[in-house]
Amino acid sequence: MAMAAAPALKHWRTTLERVEKFVSPLYFTDCNLRGRLFGASCPVAALSSFLTPERLPYQEAVQQDFRPAQVGDSFGPTWWTCWFRVELTIPEAWVGQEVHLCWESDGEGLVWRDGEPVQGLTKEGEKTSYVLTDRLGEGDPRSLTLYVEVACNGLLGAGKGSMIAAPDPEKMFRLSRAELAVFHRDVHNLLVDLELLLGIAKGLGKDSQRSFQALYTANQMVNVCDPAQPETFPAAQALASRFFCQRGGESQHTIHAIGHCHIDTAWLWPFKETVRKCARSWVTTLQLMEQNPEFIFACSQAQQLEWVKSHYPGLYSRLQEFASRGQFVPVGGTWVEMDGNLPSGEAMVRQFLQGQNFFLQEFGKMCSEFWLPDTFGYSAQLPQIMRGCGIRCFLTQKLSWNLVNSFPHHTFFWEGLDGSHVLVHFPPGDSYGMQGSVEEVLKTVANNRDKGRANHSAFLFGFGDGGGGPTQTMLDRLKRLSNTDGLPRVQLSSPRQLFSALESGSGQLCTWVGELFLELHNATYTTHAQIKKGNRECERILHDVELLSSLALARSAQFLYPAAQLQRLWRLLLLNQFHDVVTGSCIQMVAEDAMHHYEDIRSCGNTLLSNAATALCAGDPGPEGLLIVNTLPWKRTEVMALPKPGGAHSLGFTPSPGDSAQHGLCSCSCPHLAAAPAAPAACVCSARASRPPPAKTDGSVTLDNGIIRVRLDPTGRLTSLVLVASGREAIAEGAVGNQFVLFDDVPLYWDAWDVMDYHLETRKPVLGQPGTLAVGIEGGLRGSAWFLLQISPNSRLSQEVVLDIGCPYVRFHTEVHWHEAHKFLKVEFPAHVRSSQATYEIQFGHLQRPTHYNTSWDWARFEVPGMLRQENHLNSGGRGCSEQRLYHCTPAQATD
């Protein structure tokens, strides 16, 4: 008679490692459970391929000349596409088994079956097999042909040497596996159980009773489970089920697990590749929805959905079907996940306008939550914009990246400039790409900074950034953890359920007032200056087109308002305000695409401007053949450069008009747009000449228009800036303005994203040569001086300093020829103002930031964003100085 084994004293480490080796993909796979995940296998019947530099549609690709291929073949280079024709014959002996196509390659793959995409395949996204049938039937076909479209790039691009390095244009990719295999689902289920039990044992630690229960359960499963004898599996499965069915208490924290797949609209890959990333990721997600009816997936960015609608109409119809079931949930309300600092207020509103209209038209309802998990800081004006666009809640997690201070909340109310409030949630796990591990679940609870105030948290699971999305393994893990003693509750949930739960218990939540400043990625305010310049110019052009077109329509009902053209141009601009494009934190290929997009907007926008101007001038000859329009909401008196025949220009002065001016327009037969007062002038007139800029014998120049007086030293630096009426000096004593300075710019890792605080310790003034300053325009309507400055042997700049008659500010037109690496050029204007706060223009408002470094929160703001204006004021008297900024640089890129 066999005797039962006597209980043994267990050693924590050996027991833990025993279980780890039993499920290891590296050790003892000849005899452990992991080695039994797949059973019998056979090669594919035939394999052929076709290589192309183009991203061809399916119907065109399958008509190409496919040539024999085999496992081990290399293909490429980067950004090309290799199409494989895969002919399969399933062995008769596999009837009743689950059969997979096992496929591994370096590139991102998409399986096509019967002319439709059915699943993505990426090693990095843990999707290396496609389920041909979950149970091969007697009457099922044994032979079929699939196509696998493989992009010559990885999930995160093709960086040479590191992820964020420039792509390697010559990189080759390899097919390492292509075969049929029997998949053992019961082995998979046991592996999930054992991995979770190991996670609980490790996560709860040696001081927890529940931890030992998990470890002992796993150990007993290993005792009863013989990988070579499937008939032993049910006993092991029963042990796991008994453990996971032990319930927690009613007060347990509830985790809302939401499927997620963050896809950067462009980043380490071009826009066109993102279209395919969406298809690969979302078709796989639909497959999971079919198999798991309780699974809910949140999807942001209307632009990506519009791409799929255009390129994959069959897939898009299925997305709409699952949206109607409540499993595919559009979120965010914006056209793309835009940058939170750089776009203008109008552009931010248009993000919501275009996004919400798209979601309403295509999915029947607008979004109630703003979804921006990966942007580099958030403007203080966003709460007001959100509320005005029907948004009450906001989800992000990027402030978990703060380098200096830990943000004090995960769930709170955010108050904007006008007092608008939105409910904000940061997933406490500090990620939007969870994988359903016990470690992540426990971190979500332990890390929550609003314990006692909020008992619900988001848990966004699925591979992200480069797409990929959730896997069945992730879902299997989360289902087992739905209500297990020792852990928080986990429920497959939706964004609306999450925020409803948070709102119902929001009485004790704190309020954060002002911007959500990210203490990292500060260089994104300046990287790729050409992109910033193009963005701002295109914002202005589209504003002006809409204004003039509206006036033209008001004047004549016959005018055809260019609504469709404007929507296309706005959407193109909004696309390039994605948080890795307008910031410059993208590969050069994306930056070049952005510049082409800006040129398209400029060209089409200027055509629309001319059309509107022609309509406004119809039948009315104007003086000088000019149309002068002020597109800003305040009166302006300015000196303008007026066009002359042959391409030359002359200066003209536009005084503020009288009350009799109507619409502020001057009609003409040859329209031209220029600046003019708020009720725009009907004519251009001359003015008295101002004093010419006197050049001193020491080489300095003084500009004086009777309002301000500017003195430039022989190298172009400001030694004095005086308000004539009061005699007050604006330049700090002993200092000079317009001083260019060069800093080292070597961050810790994120090169195009970051400039570190220690760069301020490397300040080196760029000194010009005396005698380089010269008088440009010698007075009259305008006085100016200009100079050249050699920054380094490879880089230089030229600058014109301009003062117009009647103008209360001086302008600096600077053109930089930049050929530096890891250098940062700035210009200083030390002001003769003592104030503890500086005022910065932001979207539709102004924000005050400290000028001192009293706390770590203050000195973490050593580099901050703003729009056009920054002001420093005295604490009393209302006096101070203001700076306005516009972007301009030569085609030589200015990048970090």
Protein Blocks (a to p, Z undefined) as FASTA:
>chain_A
ZZddddddddfklmmmmmmmmmpckgoplmmmklmmpccddddfbdcddddfbdcdfklm
mmmccddddehiacddehiacdddddddddfklgoiacddddddfbdcdddeehiafbdc
dfklopabdcfbfbdcfklcfbdcdddddddbdfkojaehiaklccdfkbccddfbdcdd
dddfklmmmmmmmmmmmmmmmmnommbmklmmmmmmmmmmmmmpcfklmklmmmmmmmmm
mmmmpccdfklccddddddddddfbfjbcfklmmmmmmmmmmmmmmmmmmmmmbccddeh
jklmmmmmmmmmmlmmmmmmmmmnomaccehjiabdcdfklpcfklmmmmmmmmmmmmmm
mnopacfbdcdfkbgbjafklmmmmmmnopabdcdfklmmpmkbccfbfbdcdddfkopa
cdddddfklpabbghiaklmmmmmmmpmkghjaccdcddeddehjoniacfklmmmmmmm
mogghiacdddddfklmmmmmmmmmmmpccdedjdddfehklmmmgokllmmmmmmmmmm
mmmmmmmmmmmmmmpmkbccffklmmmmmmmmmmmmpfklmnopacfklmmmmmmmmmmm
mmmmmmmmmmmmmmmmgopacehhiacddfbfbdcddddddddehhiacddddddddfkl
ghhiacdfbdcdddddfbdcfbdcdddddddddddfkopacddehlaccdddfkopafbd
cdfknopafbdghiaehiacddddddfklmmlpccfklmmmgccddddehiaccfbeghj
bccddddddfbfkbccdddddddehiabdcddddddddbehiacddddddfbddfbdcdd
dehiacdddfbffbmmlmmmmbccdfkbccdddfehjiacdddddddddfbdcdZZ
